[in-house]
Amino acid sequence: MKDLLDHIDKLKKQLAQLQPLSAENQQRLDKKFRMEWNYNSNHIEGNTLTYGETELLLIFGETKGNHEFREYEEMKGHDVALKLTEDLALDKERNLSESFIREINKVILKEPFYKEAITPDGQPTRRLIKIGDYKSFPNSVLLQNGEMFNYASPAETPALMGDLVTWYLKIAANKQVHPIEVAVELHYKFVCIHPFDDGNGRISRLLMNYHLLKNGYPPVIIKSADKKNYLFALHEADTGNIEAFKNYIAEQLVWSYEISIKAARGESVEEVGDWEKKIELLNKQLSTKEKASRKKNKEVIIDLFENSFTPLIKKLLSKIRDIESFYLSSTLTLSLNHTTAISRETFEDIFYQVPLMIDDRTDRFVLNHHLSNFQQNGTKIFDSYYTIQFYLSTLTYTVSILNSKTKEIQKRNENYLTEEEIDFFVSIITENIYNQIQEQLKNQ
């Protein structure tokens, strides 16, 4: 380990002599680390976006591929968490804290969701993943030998996290301990606690790199292609051989310095496989532009009405049916191009008529759902309502909830709403109606 640390210290001095980098070279290096860090750290945890799709999303703000809505959101969230980590590392006035760690868990996971899980006795289950809160259920991992490895219990977690931050602040101030060793131990200690329901692996790598950046080192990038060796080194630490894990991380840091030195010298930072990544990105971009030629016409509008708008409304109404019994009546009104087309009690009555009314000029569906006369103890009290707008432009369409705070998703005309996007709208609307009821009942 000592020889490896000495080698890294020499690389650090070599890079220091090449400072400052030109604006162009610094930009190339920053982009390289940003893409590699985001893609690999998320890919290790099962995110299925390719490198090209990651770059398309983070650099160009475009989505491509058949992925869960949450995967795009978590990739963007990790990019924000990466920036927050870099900012904290550069801030001389602030130190690492539990509140910061909880905050980046919120940023990475974006919003609560359900996930398949395993009970302590090995049974499959499904749990709501909360964000920013320490775990309330035990978490574990199934090892290759079939045994279950249990992390810290929920009861132990708050105290252990407090101890972790206290330990870190003390050892980080000790100049006798090499920063790489501190970074590795911070990573490992956090993993052993596994304080959150999800996101622990990504946060452990963010924390490790926080300490490296704070001490003038480049970030360590654990390549997803090397996941097997990464996990093996972690398991070695579980057996008491943390030196193996330290060696592994130090070896990855050598790569970061070699890339940094190449950038500083104005050399290419591309590696074997980077050309293929560029071709992949080009294919994604050209494919997107080609498919975007699906311009709005009567057939496209009917297709989107039947395969995006209709599934959304049907799922929404099936959910709201549970609460409709509290109201005396329920009316649906669908407007096309601001002209009221149909008003019926059920969407099925509306659905069959709309395609007959669509033409090339149709650019908007607006559905109003009016729940009339909420009852309490037989007394009529108030109404509830919501409005969904489906707007079509030449190459894209936008679905939005029209209320005091508009929520919307924009898609290209060739892409239907995904299940995750439909669930996104359904959860917002049902929650809004429930909150309307609670607010009205408070005022009675």
Secondary structure, 3 states (H helix, E strand, C coil): CHHHHHHHHHHHHHHHHCCCCCHHHHHHHHHHHHHHHHHHHHHHCCCCCCHHHHHHHHHHCCCCCCCCHHHHHHHHHHHHHHHHHHHHHHCCCCCCCHHHHHHHHHHHHCCCEEEEEECCCCCEEEEEECCCCCCCCCCEEECCCCCEEECCCCCCHHHHHHHHHHHHHHHHCCCCCCHHHHHHHHHHHHHHHCCCCCCHHHHHHHHHHHHHHHCCCCCCCCCHHHHHHHHHHHHHHHCCCHHHHHHHHHHHHHHHHHHHHHHHCCCCCCCCCHHHHHHHHHHHHHHHHHHCCCCCCHHHHHHHHHHHHHHHHHHHHHHHHHHHCCEEEEEEEEEECCEEEEEECCHHHHHCCHHHHCCCCCCEEEEEEEEEEEEECCEEEEEEEEEEEEEECCCEEEEEECCCCCEEEEEECCCCCCHHHHHHHHHHHHHHHHHHHHHHHHCC
